[in-house]
Every structure is written in C-alpha cells, then in structure tokens.
C-alpha cells in the first residue's frame, strides 16, 4: 500500500453522522451512482472497516449479521456489504486490508461468512479463500421460500465453524432491496 493508510474498525453506533455521510458518498462514487438507499441500509448495524489516508476516507466495507438456512439449520452469518475503494487507489492492497479486518470479525463472531460479489470482484474473493456457492439460492420471503436464480453465480462463503455443502441449497433471510 502506498502512502500512510490507517484501517479502523467501528460499529455503526460508534460512527458519527459526518463519517457515515462520507462513507455513503464514497460508496455512491465508487459504484457510479448504483448504490441506493437499500444498499446503504444493508451496510448498517454491524462493523465497518474504514481505510483512511491522512484525513481522507479512501475505502469502506462492513459486515452485518444475517441468518442463512443450509443443511436443515439456521446459521449465524457475518454478511459482507459495501466493499469499495476509491478508483484511484484500487489495486494497491486497500481492499485486501479492509477484508483482513472484516474476516477477523467473521472468524471470531460468526459460524460462516457470506457475500454477494460483482462479477469483477469474484477473483479477488476466491483468492482470499472465499468459496463460490455452487448450489441453488433462495430467500425466505414473506410468502415463503422463493428461488433467487439470478443470484446463483455471485454468492461466496467463508466457512468458519459450520460444515457447508456448497452444492446444496442456501436460503437467506428477507430484506428490502437486493436480498443477496
């Protein structure tokens, strides 16, 4: 990593409005406007990893608790959200440093890590030891279990304490917006 970068972790409740606003603005810019209210809401309520270069926020990621159903049981999952590094700093190790911080949280607090990856980031997560989910995905929607075929190829898991069959079915809990 070039320059002096400080990776800090904090729960949403520990971050002031200005920091949260700066993080949301960064995510909006990195995702080129394709980061809406539901996406932001999904990133809140857990632990944030923030990459600061001097007093400037250059990266963000968070992990929140979710329930996943797999193999006949409910799993406490650390679900990674809103991973982004400012465009001019990408490819310099900042994303890896953010994920190092979040993976420590996942390994110490959850049975499994999970995330939905963009196509361009799949190699990044696979290289870190995250496993692509090969089985069918679904959501426990208000009306019952519904398939989420459009998400089948983007889900990754990080086994911690749970035994996983990545060719089996995985079901996530319901939320507004993108469920995975």
RODREN-188507 format. One record per residue (C-alpha): residue number from 0; residue in one letter; x, y, z. Coordinates in nm, 3 decimals, always signed. Example, Ala and Ser with C-alpha at 12.3 -4.5 7.8 and 13.67 -1.06 7.14 Angstrom:
BEGIN
<atom num="0" residuo="A" east="+1.230" north="-0.450" up="+0.780"/>
<atom num="1" residuo="S" east="+1.367" north="-0.106" up="+0.714"/>
This chain:
BEGIN
<atom num="0" residuo="X" east="+0.000" north="+0.000" up="+0.000"/>
<atom num="1" residuo="X" east="+0.134" north="+0.337" up="-0.098"/>
<atom num="2" residuo="X" east="+0.121" north="+0.625" up="+0.148"/>
<atom num="3" residuo="X" east="+0.016" north="+0.610" up="+0.510"/>
<atom num="4" residuo="X" east="-0.315" north="+0.430" up="+0.542"/>
<atom num="5" residuo="X" east="-0.497" north="+0.362" up="+0.866"/>
<atom num="6" residuo="X" east="-0.757" north="+0.084" up="+0.871"/>
<atom num="7" residuo="X" east="-1.006" north="+0.139" up="+1.153"/>
<atom num="8" residuo="X" east="-1.300" north="-0.075" up="+1.257"/>
<atom num="9" residuo="X" east="-1.605" north="+0.050" up="+1.441"/>
<atom num="10" residuo="X" east="-1.966" north="-0.047" up="+1.492"/>
<atom num="11" residuo="X" east="-2.223" north="+0.172" up="+1.316"/>
<atom num="12" residuo="X" east="-2.327" north="+0.308" up="+1.658"/>
<atom num="13" residuo="X" east="-1.972" north="+0.435" up="+1.716"/>
<atom num="14" residuo="X" east="-1.955" north="+0.637" up="+1.393"/>
<atom num="15" residuo="X" east="-2.074" north="+0.996" up="+1.382"/>
<atom num="16" residuo="X" east="-2.307" north="+1.131" up="+1.116"/>
<atom num="17" residuo="X" east="-2.024" north="+1.303" up="+0.928"/>
<atom num="18" residuo="X" east="-1.823" north="+0.979" up="+0.895"/>
<atom num="19" residuo="X" east="-2.128" north="+0.783" up="+0.786"/>
<atom num="20" residuo="X" east="-2.212" north="+1.055" up="+0.533"/>
<atom num="21" residuo="X" east="-1.858" north="+1.047" up="+0.395"/>
<atom num="22" residuo="X" east="-1.873" north="+0.667" up="+0.366"/>
<atom num="23" residuo="X" east="-2.205" north="+0.680" up="+0.185"/>
<atom num="24" residuo="X" east="-2.073" north="+0.942" up="-0.056"/>
<atom num="25" residuo="X" east="-1.765" north="+0.728" up="-0.127"/>
<atom num="26" residuo="X" east="-1.982" north="+0.424" up="-0.199"/>
<atom num="27" residuo="X" east="-2.206" north="+0.626" up="-0.430"/>
<atom num="28" residuo="X" east="-1.899" north="+0.748" up="-0.623"/>
<atom num="29" residuo="X" east="-1.723" north="+0.411" up="-0.645"/>
<atom num="30" residuo="X" east="-2.040" north="+0.234" up="-0.759"/>
<atom num="31" residuo="X" east="-2.104" north="+0.518" up="-1.007"/>
<atom num="32" residuo="X" east="-2.445" north="+0.605" up="-0.869"/>
<atom num="33" residuo="X" east="-2.560" north="+0.241" up="-0.849"/>
<atom num="34" residuo="X" east="-2.572" north="+0.242" up="-0.469"/>
<atom num="35" residuo="X" east="-2.914" north="+0.329" up="-0.334"/>
<atom num="36" residuo="X" east="-3.093" north="+0.365" up="-0.003"/>
<atom num="37" residuo="X" east="-3.148" north="-0.010" up="+0.042"/>
<atom num="38" residuo="X" east="-2.782" north="-0.080" up="-0.032"/>
<atom num="39" residuo="X" east="-2.679" north="+0.171" up="+0.234"/>
<atom num="40" residuo="X" east="-2.928" north="+0.031" up="+0.484"/>
<atom num="41" residuo="X" east="-2.782" north="-0.318" up="+0.427"/>
<atom num="42" residuo="X" east="-2.436" north="-0.188" up="+0.523"/>
<atom num="43" residuo="X" east="-2.551" north="-0.053" up="+0.861"/>
<atom num="44" residuo="X" east="-2.587" north="-0.215" up="+1.202"/>
<atom num="45" residuo="X" east="-2.261" north="-0.406" up="+1.209"/>
<atom num="46" residuo="X" east="-1.887" north="-0.347" up="+1.199"/>
<atom num="47" residuo="X" east="-1.738" north="-0.111" up="+0.943"/>
<atom num="48" residuo="X" east="-1.380" north="-0.122" up="+0.822"/>
<atom num="49" residuo="X" east="-1.267" north="+0.222" up="+0.706"/>
<atom num="50" residuo="X" east="-0.946" north="+0.300" up="+0.516"/>
<atom num="51" residuo="X" east="-0.816" north="+0.648" up="+0.590"/>
<atom num="52" residuo="X" east="-0.527" north="+0.813" up="+0.409"/>
<atom num="53" residuo="X" east="-0.440" north="+1.109" up="+0.627"/>
<atom num="54" residuo="X" east="-0.786" north="+1.258" up="+0.692"/>
<atom num="55" residuo="X" east="-0.940" north="+1.128" up="+0.369"/>
<atom num="56" residuo="X" east="-1.165" north="+0.822" up="+0.350"/>
<atom num="57" residuo="X" east="-1.050" north="+0.605" up="+0.060"/>
<atom num="58" residuo="X" east="-1.216" north="+0.271" up="+0.137"/>
<atom num="59" residuo="X" east="-1.511" north="+0.113" up="+0.317"/>
<atom num="60" residuo="X" east="-1.652" north="-0.231" up="+0.390"/>
<atom num="61" residuo="X" east="-1.890" north="-0.365" up="+0.652"/>
<atom num="62" residuo="X" east="-2.009" north="-0.692" up="+0.798"/>
<atom num="63" residuo="X" east="-2.359" north="-0.735" up="+0.938"/>
<atom num="64" residuo="X" east="-2.534" north="-1.030" up="+1.098"/>
<atom num="65" residuo="X" east="-2.779" north="-1.231" up="+0.890"/>
<atom num="66" residuo="X" east="-2.942" north="-1.573" up="+0.913"/>
<atom num="67" residuo="X" east="-2.875" north="-1.827" up="+0.642"/>
<atom num="68" residuo="X" east="-3.051" north="-2.162" up="+0.620"/>
<atom num="69" residuo="X" east="-2.847" north="-2.457" up="+0.499"/>
<atom num="70" residuo="X" east="-2.849" north="-2.828" up="+0.563"/>
<atom num="71" residuo="X" east="-3.155" north="-2.811" up="+0.786"/>
<atom num="72" residuo="X" east="-3.020" north="-2.549" up="+1.022"/>
<atom num="73" residuo="X" east="-3.005" north="-2.174" up="+1.072"/>
<atom num="74" residuo="X" east="-2.654" north="-2.030" up="+1.057"/>
<atom num="75" residuo="X" east="-2.537" north="-1.706" up="+1.216"/>
<atom num="76" residuo="X" east="-2.363" north="-1.539" up="+0.923"/>
<atom num="77" residuo="X" east="-2.133" north="-1.240" up="+0.901"/>
<atom num="78" residuo="X" east="-2.253" north="-1.092" up="+0.574"/>
<atom num="79" residuo="X" east="-2.008" north="-0.859" up="+0.398"/>
<atom num="80" residuo="X" east="-2.154" north="-0.547" up="+0.240"/>
<atom num="81" residuo="X" east="-2.048" north="-0.226" up="+0.067"/>
<atom num="82" residuo="X" east="-1.685" north="-0.311" up="-0.014"/>
<atom num="83" residuo="X" east="-1.535" north="-0.023" up="-0.208"/>
<atom num="84" residuo="X" east="-1.204" north="+0.152" up="-0.262"/>
<atom num="85" residuo="X" east="-1.174" north="+0.488" up="-0.432"/>
<atom num="86" residuo="X" east="-1.098" north="+0.437" up="-0.803"/>
<atom num="87" residuo="X" east="-0.755" north="+0.600" up="-0.793"/>
<atom num="88" residuo="X" east="-0.646" north="+0.371" up="-0.506"/>
<atom num="89" residuo="X" east="-0.778" north="+0.038" up="-0.640"/>
<atom num="90" residuo="X" east="-0.524" north="-0.236" up="-0.697"/>
<atom num="91" residuo="X" east="-0.297" north="-0.110" up="-0.419"/>
<atom num="92" residuo="X" east="-0.393" north="-0.351" up="-0.141"/>
<atom num="93" residuo="X" east="-0.656" north="-0.140" up="+0.034"/>
<atom num="94" residuo="X" east="-0.941" north="-0.379" up="-0.046"/>
<atom num="95" residuo="X" east="-0.734" north="-0.666" up="+0.096"/>
<atom num="96" residuo="X" east="-0.663" north="-0.465" up="+0.412"/>
<atom num="97" residuo="X" east="-1.034" north="-0.390" up="+0.456"/>
<atom num="98" residuo="X" east="-1.120" north="-0.757" up="+0.407"/>
<atom num="99" residuo="X" east="-0.846" north="-0.865" up="+0.652"/>
<atom num="100" residuo="X" east="-1.020" north="-0.658" up="+0.919"/>
<atom num="101" residuo="X" east="-1.366" north="-0.791" up="+0.838"/>
<atom num="102" residuo="X" east="-1.252" north="-1.152" up="+0.808"/>
<atom num="103" residuo="X" east="-1.115" north="-1.128" up="+1.164"/>
<atom num="104" residuo="X" east="-1.462" north="-1.022" up="+1.276"/>
<atom num="105" residuo="X" east="-1.626" north="-1.305" up="+1.080"/>
<atom num="106" residuo="X" east="-1.388" north="-1.568" up="+1.216"/>
<atom num="107" residuo="X" east="-1.433" north="-1.452" up="+1.576"/>
<atom num="108" residuo="X" east="-1.808" north="-1.390" up="+1.583"/>
<atom num="109" residuo="X" east="-1.989" north="-1.600" up="+1.321"/>
<atom num="110" residuo="X" east="-2.037" north="-1.956" up="+1.200"/>
<atom num="111" residuo="X" east="-1.989" north="-1.857" up="+0.838"/>
<atom num="112" residuo="X" east="-1.908" north="-1.554" up="+0.627"/>
<atom num="113" residuo="X" east="-2.112" north="-1.478" up="+0.316"/>
<atom num="114" residuo="X" east="-2.134" north="-1.214" up="+0.047"/>
<atom num="115" residuo="X" east="-2.268" north="-1.145" up="-0.299"/>
<atom num="116" residuo="X" east="-1.994" north="-1.045" up="-0.539"/>
<atom num="117" residuo="X" east="-1.992" north="-0.838" up="-0.852"/>
<atom num="118" residuo="X" east="-1.852" north="-1.027" up="-1.149"/>
<atom num="119" residuo="X" east="-1.537" north="-0.814" up="-1.147"/>
<atom num="120" residuo="X" east="-1.456" north="-0.897" up="-0.780"/>
<atom num="121" residuo="X" east="-1.510" north="-1.275" up="-0.790"/>
<atom num="122" residuo="X" east="-1.140" north="-1.349" up="-0.843"/>
<atom num="123" residuo="X" east="-1.049" north="-1.121" up="-0.552"/>
<atom num="124" residuo="X" east="-1.272" north="-1.312" up="-0.309"/>
<atom num="125" residuo="X" east="-1.174" north="-1.655" up="-0.443"/>
<atom num="126" residuo="X" east="-0.804" north="-1.568" up="-0.400"/>
<atom num="127" residuo="X" east="-0.877" north="-1.485" up="-0.033"/>
<atom num="128" residuo="X" east="-1.022" north="-1.832" up="+0.030"/>
<atom num="129" residuo="X" east="-1.390" north="-1.749" up="-0.011"/>
<atom num="130" residuo="X" east="-1.573" north="-2.037" up="-0.180"/>
<atom num="131" residuo="X" east="-1.821" north="-1.983" up="-0.462"/>
<atom num="132" residuo="X" east="-2.162" north="-2.126" up="-0.381"/>
<atom num="133" residuo="X" east="-2.249" north="-2.385" up="-0.649"/>
<atom num="134" residuo="X" east="-2.594" north="-2.488" up="-0.530"/>
<atom num="135" residuo="X" east="-2.929" north="-2.314" up="-0.567"/>
<atom num="136" residuo="X" east="-3.002" north="-1.997" up="-0.374"/>
<atom num="137" residuo="X" east="-3.332" north="-1.880" up="-0.231"/>
<atom num="138" residuo="X" east="-3.477" north="-1.626" up="+0.007"/>
<atom num="139" residuo="X" east="-3.719" north="-1.677" up="+0.295"/>
<atom num="140" residuo="X" east="-3.967" north="-1.418" up="+0.164"/>
<atom num="141" residuo="X" east="-4.285" north="-1.306" up="+0.342"/>
<atom num="142" residuo="X" east="-4.480" north="-1.561" up="+0.135"/>
<atom num="143" residuo="X" east="-4.234" north="-1.847" up="+0.191"/>
<atom num="144" residuo="X" east="-3.916" north="-1.971" up="+0.026"/>
<atom num="145" residuo="X" east="-3.857" north="-1.823" up="-0.321"/>
<atom num="146" residuo="X" east="-3.574" north="-1.910" up="-0.560"/>
<atom num="147" residuo="X" east="-3.321" north="-1.637" up="-0.640"/>
<atom num="148" residuo="X" east="-3.179" north="-1.786" up="-0.960"/>
<atom num="149" residuo="X" east="-3.034" north="-1.451" up="-1.068"/>
<atom num="150" residuo="X" east="-2.801" north="-1.466" up="-0.765"/>
<atom num="151" residuo="X" east="-2.685" north="-1.828" up="-0.801"/>
<atom num="152" residuo="X" east="-2.350" north="-1.738" up="-0.953"/>
<atom num="153" residuo="X" east="-2.249" north="-1.448" up="-0.728"/>
<atom num="154" residuo="X" east="-2.264" north="-1.589" up="-0.373"/>
<atom num="155" residuo="X" east="-1.943" north="-1.667" up="-0.183"/>
<atom num="156" residuo="X" east="-1.899" north="-1.818" up="+0.162"/>
<atom num="157" residuo="X" east="-1.616" north="-1.833" up="+0.413"/>
<atom num="158" residuo="X" east="-1.660" north="-2.143" up="+0.630"/>
<atom num="159" residuo="X" east="-1.571" north="-2.082" up="+0.994"/>
<atom num="160" residuo="X" east="-1.749" north="-2.319" up="+1.235"/>
<atom num="161" residuo="X" east="-2.026" north="-2.459" up="+1.015"/>
<atom num="162" residuo="X" east="-1.999" north="-2.759" up="+0.787"/>
<atom num="163" residuo="X" east="-2.111" north="-2.649" up="+0.440"/>
<atom num="164" residuo="X" east="-2.201" north="-2.836" up="+0.124"/>
<atom num="165" residuo="X" east="-2.155" north="-2.561" up="-0.136"/>
<atom num="166" residuo="X" east="-2.354" north="-2.765" up="-0.388"/>
<atom num="167" residuo="X" east="-2.660" north="-2.770" up="-0.160"/>
<atom num="168" residuo="X" east="-2.934" north="-2.514" up="-0.121"/>
<atom num="169" residuo="X" east="-2.872" north="-2.192" up="+0.071"/>
<atom num="170" residuo="X" east="-3.150" north="-1.961" up="+0.184"/>
<atom num="171" residuo="X" east="-3.107" north="-1.606" up="+0.313"/>
<atom num="172" residuo="X" east="-3.334" north="-1.404" up="+0.537"/>
<atom num="173" residuo="X" east="-3.566" north="-1.143" up="+0.382"/>
<atom num="174" residuo="X" east="-3.479" north="-0.776" up="+0.344"/>
<atom num="175" residuo="X" east="-3.591" north="-0.493" up="+0.118"/>
<atom num="176" residuo="X" east="-3.388" north="-0.434" up="-0.198"/>
<atom num="177" residuo="X" east="-3.136" north="-0.694" up="-0.311"/>
<atom num="178" residuo="X" east="-3.183" north="-0.994" up="-0.085"/>
<atom num="179" residuo="X" east="-2.830" north="-1.127" up="-0.151"/>
